[in-house]
């Protein structure tokens, strides 16, 4: 059996139609929206994988790239199909749209071809199949101007006709002006009347009473009949000639457009393929943008039936809650063969069972349609060939035969066509008839579905089905948790335990009389009440012990952290002690190894003093003490310990000296007279912060100063200058009188050779970016560069606005503008320096 989705309203039931609408809203053209409409459920693993990888790669493009071409996604397939017929042509606007959209397709291909193979491999494969024809764009550029109108130079004949039209219009204008002036002088028209156009002909508005006095043809009248629009006889013939020239112009333009259609016609099929590619790119981009909006990602996936979802959320519920800053309770679910294939969810009404069921169906359907899904990383998706759902559109208070019959009909189809590759979704399993009978039939159906090894999620309130799930391999109980203290659902799924309906608790909260509840308990039987009570106690106890276990886990982690910290401190102490001992032993060993040198020194001393008794005696005493030090092991150990103490005391004395020195410097600083910093004035010697070349202030205007560095003068911000002592300038000039000028000249030449007019400040803080731009512009002025590009990105436009506000204050900036949209648009500012 081939893949089946049941029922036909499956997409409506799981709300996928709304997902399709949201994806279409992210499309830029009808091309993409058509592909969204054609998006369908697939069971081909290679196709699903390709669609997922393309969408995930484009998600990275949306997040990491800011120069993807998205200017002109225009559908011109119908005009292209029309010119298949010989003699038909595309008008100016259609040809202009063709040129702009082909330019976008070429830009998209160029964008991906410039990337490395490992960046976007699947999208590069898609681009590789597209054929581009730049000569078609060149031909269109040859006949259309930048506004999409046919150029005068499109053909010599058109140029001649338009020149004659221009001359005729000038002639008509001069004659009409003369006639109108004469009519005003004669009082035939009002003084404020001007020439009008009626039906393409130039006319003069004349009061109806004077229309016979001005010779000519009445071309039109006002609605009231008080004004006649007269074409003077003197210009009638010229107007006729002008009309003939306009007809000739139209014929020549048609001829040019037909010739262009003849050029395009052989490539129509390839161009249609290019527009199919544009639609596919628009579709993939829309899926990627939708994935970003719902925080979706590409999970792990297998070509088998597999469920391991972590923190999955319903995308529509996520968007709805996100709008009001509300969190969505995620769903964690695992179904694996053979022990967990069918999940039976029970719990209170309005506890989230149906939403859980719908989330499973929607995310699985989205994944197999090529959409990324909102789950956590590490989640795993499988592939199913059949998706069956039995879910009522709305709750009904009438459980008549026809309602139950429809459920049974669905069960019959499920039993007939279900297999291991089937995912079934059943809401309120077994309802619609007498509970005992409905529960028995539901149990038998569930048993057979389990034998057919299907996967699925089923919601129910029936106790017998909970019993069956707890005893049958392949079926797992699940419960929607309920806060018994506040009598409210928690909307959280708990696997491996059945849930109570909390019917009596909810009834008691609503205010049903207690005697009614007691009577109901007697009627239902103590066994059933005890079972439901035990379920509630299990839930309560499990939550209690989970909290306890969580507390113990937190405390154990804290203890482990403390223990690790103490062990680390102890190890550091041991290492420090070992280093001190090793150093002391090394020094002692050094003393021992130098024993021979001491002996030799003693002998040399005796010889040099010519056996002077006193000096010989002192030398021998020194040698004896050294021998005793080297030979006595006990004394050696004591000396090592003493050495350690000396090192510690030396370090303490050093720390005290440093502290006393710092205190003395603080006192001296307080007593030292403070230097008064005078503002920079004209004639002061200054230098740029961070540089050594001195200069002289020639002029000050506001917060800017003109400084002469040798023979070179430049305008800089005052806060970038600092004063230089006069003797420093003299020393610099005495050392090399021409050094200042030559040094500045050499630096300027070096800067001109190495200066790059482009600067990238993306990702910088506003203050840092503005300072970088100011420094760069100063360099540009020094290097005599006329144009600089500032790459700041688009983002929210805040950095762009602040940079441009700063540019407005700079006197040497003559103008600034956005880069052409093809090369970055508003993400780049071009600065003209003049």
Order of alpha helices (4+ residues) and beta strands (2+ residues): beta-alpha-alpha-alpha-alpha-alpha-alpha-alpha-alpha-alpha-beta-beta-beta-beta-alpha-alpha-beta-beta-alpha-beta-beta-alpha-beta-beta-alpha-beta-alpha-beta-alpha-beta-beta-alpha-alpha-alpha-alpha-alpha-alpha-beta-beta-beta-beta-beta-alpha-alpha-beta-alpha-beta-alpha-beta-beta
